[in-house]
Amino acid sequence: MSRVADIVTTCEELYEDLEFSACRAWKEEAPGRHAIGYLPMWVPREIIHAAGMLPVGILGGGDKLEIIRGDAFFQSYICHLPRSVIELVLKGNLDFLDGCLFPSICDIVRNLSGMWQLLRPDTYVRYVDVPQNFEPDRGGRFFRTELRKLIDDLGGIAGRPVTDDALKHSIELYDENRRLIRELYDRRSAVPWLVPTSEVYLVQRAGMVLPVEAHNDLVREYLAAAEMDDRPERDNSRVVVSGAFCEQPPLDLIRTLERAGCYVVDDDFMLVNRWFAQDVARPGDPVDALVTAFLEQGIANPARYEPHAGTKGQDLIECVRRRDADGIIFAAPSFCDPALLERPMLQKAVEAAGIPSTAFKYSENTGQLQPIREQAGTFSDSVKLWSSV
Amino acid sequence: MTAPSVHKEPSMARQKEMISQHFKKLTTAHESGKKVVYTFVPGNLTELMLSFDCLPVHPEINALQSGMRKKSAGYIAEAERHGHSEDVCTYVKCDIGMLKKGNIGPTGEHIPPPDLLLLSYTGCFTFMKWFELLREEYDCPVAMLHVPYQGDGEITDDMREYVIRQLREDVIPKFEEVTGQAFDIDRLKDLLASSARAEDDLVTVLESAKHRPSPIDAYFGGVYYIGPIFTAFRGTREAEAYYRELREEVQERMRVGAGPITPEGPLEKERFRLVVEGPPNWTHFREFWRMFHEEGAVVVASTYTKVGGVYDRGFRHDPDRPFETLAEYCLGCYTNLNLPTRTDMISKYVEDYSADGFLINSIKSCNSFSAGQLLILREVEERTGIPGAFVETDLVDPRYFSASNVKNRLESYFQMLAQKQVQAS
């Protein structure tokens, strides 16, 4: 087995392990360790890390989890992610978590924070309310107090305060992680046959459960190993996937897109890994560094208010140009308000820019992939044959 | 054959006239030099808007009116033709569809385009996307007010300060820019004082339902009672007069032991007292109400009537703290409360209003309300020992109102409540 295959196999085992064995093992390695979960899309993992804790990405149960009790908590018209999260909670799969952070992304994740408060009163719950006003003396000031509160809370759980030095160190580690993920994305775009999206996805997913230090090593190792592999280039189209930032598509769906003849050259999976386009670290107060990065560098996404008219979709168009993509696949989870309310605006913008697109919905346990394969395949063929982008 | 007459409370005539006059003013707004501001009900800044002589338009009110007038299905279809997903909020699609079809409002008059979109992002994520969508259609500025969520069930000093700073630095300057008028804090204070007087009367009306029999229906009737104070009239003398008249009507009914007025006439016998969580369905509003009053079921408290302000928990607009009070109002609206607080509130309603049961009308369109309601149901049942019921409908999409299903569920539920009453006696 090649080194790449080894790494990918390890990542896939982590991805499929709904018992979170790696996180449990990390906690058991030393007494007094804590793990803090977080929901999509973004939380300041640097603060969790600086408190000596393990940040654990909670992205639902995927297509391997049978939902038995979770469905009893949600109506049929609510997306799939929260029901599998509740299933995991009720089955005890997340009982190793000492707390969970719920970022401000939509009303479902917001209300899930309250459900967690009611169902797991023994754990720490924090709704991470990120500012939608990006002025330093309004949104910035508010966010600073929110982050300080989180720092104090986690310091209290850890039994020792979170120091500025510790936070600076954590920011540097996560800056390194973001640099590596950017490099991973750049390599995929340059040689997608050597760095396929199904592998990029798994390597990223590993970062949801591994300590950042270990994940940095893993990404470096994968990047080096992927260059050594000998895999043929195919006559595929180059597409950007948009809308899959929260509830994740099953891995087989990503593989289906590849089998349908699409090289996915950019996407919005697990945006927490790529939230900032530049390094966060700067001289001075590390909390200010996080606040400033959030206000000035936060990537455009449907949960972030766009204060300027006429700019909706421009980041996506720029991404298509930068990645030399042939088109866009809008892939959104069913009943996902942020993605589906955003989509008409994005479609209008990309259409005006002459970029072809197609759209479908999925859920994390979508099993019927043939229609998606046919749709993606037809789209891929058509953009390759007829597009003048 | 003539249509059956609809019974109405006298104060409803006053409210109808107020709304009619408001839409007339909107129609001629630009000729009269008035600025039109689109905004939302939860976290609305009506007093501030009125202090700048602006005329508010509430897209979700237009949508619900379209639902009641059986126009929403066409508007929603129009929006879906323009690429809007069948999965998302039907208020948004109804509004977009109405806009695409000429923006003819509920009174049949053209609603003028906005001079300002006042995005009070309170308690509902969809609001933000809604006005981003409207901004694509209109060439006008947006004033954004981000209201933090009560994730820990409390309003902190930092949250209040954040909202106040936005009011001072972003929202008020935008109003000054759009209207050309300077901010007049004394005028704002006068309006806030008027609001508080009307709010006192509204709370008296809502709390009259503690009486047996209840003189009001606090859900179906309640949506009329909250109309003026949740929309364009809070802070006005008309609103004060309306709530004074309404209070007197209700107190008189209470004095003589009369029940609520339904569209089919006064309710003769109160059999079941209910607490209801969630917005009503608007496309079949009267039919939905009939399913209750035909069984003698009266709603004695509801959460929907708190989306534009939770006055019965003590909040009043305070003219002596104008900025603080606006911030606290926005932060305190019902859908900005976390799930444990909502659960506490419903449980308390069940006890305070001596309810026999409580019902959740779960709305497909409204994740802000709906996500977590099944857990609320369990928690309230456990805490109060009162059985709950759960039905699913939608706001304004008639495809999601199945009358037979809803009626079957309600009939079964009322039979169960009747059985419990027999056992108890």
Contacts between the chains, C-beta under 8 A, distances in Angstrom:
chain1	res1	chain2	res2	distance
A	72	B	374	6.6
A	73	B	372	7.7
A	73	B	374	5.1
A	73	B	375	5.7
A	74	B	371	7.1
A	74	B	374	6.7
A	75	B	362	5.6
A	75	B	364	7.5
A	75	B	370	6.1
A	75	B	373	7.6
A	75	B	374	7.2
A	75	B	392	6.3
A	77	B	87	7.4
A	77	B	364	4.6
A	77	B	370	7.8
A	78	B	367	6.7
A	78	B	370	6.9
A	78	B	371	5.8
A	82	B	371	6.9
A	102	B	151	7.6
A	104	B	149	7.0
A	105	B	125	7.8
A	106	B	125	4.9
A	106	B	367	7.1
A	107	B	124	6.6
A	107	B	125	4.8
A	107	B	126	7.4
A	107	B	367	4.1
A	107	B	368	4.2
A	107	B	371	6.0
A	108	B	367	5.4
A	108	B	371	4.7
A	110	B	125	7.3
A	110	B	149	6.1
A	110	B	151	7.8
A	110	B	368	7.9
A	110	B	371	7.9
A	111	B	339	5.8
A	111	B	367	7.5
A	111	B	368	7.6
A	111	B	371	3.9
A	111	B	372	4.2
A	112	B	371	7.0
A	112	B	372	7.3
A	113	B	151	6.1
A	113	B	338	7.1
A	113	B	339	7.8
A	114	B	338	4.5
A	114	B	339	2.6
A	114	B	340	5.8
A	114	B	342	7.7
A	114	B	372	5.9
A	115	B	339	6.0
A	115	B	372	5.0
A	115	B	375	5.3
A	117	B	338	7.1
A	117	B	339	6.9
A	117	B	340	5.4
A	118	B	339	6.3
A	118	B	340	5.9
A	118	B	343	7.0
A	118	B	375	6.1
A	118	B	379	6.3
A	119	B	375	7.4
A	126	B	151	7.1
A	127	B	149	6.1
A	127	B	151	2.8
A	127	B	152	7.4
A	127	B	338	7.5
A	129	B	148	4.7
A	129	B	149	5.7
A	129	B	151	6.4
A	131	B	146	6.3
A	131	B	162	7.7
A	132	B	121	6.1
A	132	B	128	7.0
A	132	B	144	6.6
A	132	B	146	3.9
A	133	B	144	6.7
A	133	B	146	5.0
A	133	B	162	7.8
A	133	B	166	5.7
A	133	B	170	6.9
A	135	B	169	7.1
A	135	B	170	7.6
A	137	B	165	6.8
A	137	B	169	7.4
A	138	B	162	6.5
A	138	B	165	4.7
A	138	B	166	5.4
A	138	B	169	6.1
A	138	B	170	7.0
A	139	B	146	7.1
A	139	B	162	7.6
A	141	B	161	7.8
A	141	B	162	7.1
A	141	B	165	7.2
A	142	B	148	7.1
A	142	B	158	6.2
A	142	B	159	7.5
A	142	B	161	7.7
A	142	B	162	3.8
A	145	B	158	4.3
A	146	B	158	7.6
A	302	B	129	7.2
A	303	B	125	7.6
A	305	B	121	7.4
A	305	B	128	5.6
A	305	B	132	7.5
A	305	B	144	6.2
A	305	B	146	7.4
A	306	B	132	6.2
A	307	B	142	7.9
A	307	B	144	6.8
A	309	B	135	5.5
A	309	B	142	7.5
A	312	B	132	6.8
A	312	B	136	7.1
A	332	B	85	8.0
A	334	B	87	6.0
A	335	B	87	4.7
A	336	B	87	7.6
A	337	B	88	6.1
A	337	B	89	7.4
A	337	B	125	6.1
A	337	B	126	5.9
A	337	B	129	7.2
A	337	B	367	6.2
A	338	B	125	7.1
A	338	B	129	7.2
A	340	B	85	4.0
A	340	B	87	5.5
A	340	B	88	5.0
A	341	B	85	7.9
A	341	B	88	5.5
A	341	B	89	7.7
A	341	B	92	7.0
A	341	B	126	6.6
A	341	B	129	3.7
A	341	B	130	7.6
A	341	B	133	7.1
A	342	B	129	6.5
A	342	B	132	8.0
A	343	B	83	7.2
A	343	B	85	6.9
A	344	B	82	6.7
A	344	B	83	4.4
A	344	B	84	5.7
A	344	B	133	7.0
A	345	B	132	6.6
A	345	B	133	6.5
A	345	B	136	6.1
A	347	B	83	5.8
A	348	B	83	7.9
A	348	B	136	7.1
A	361	B	85	7.8
A	361	B	87	7.5
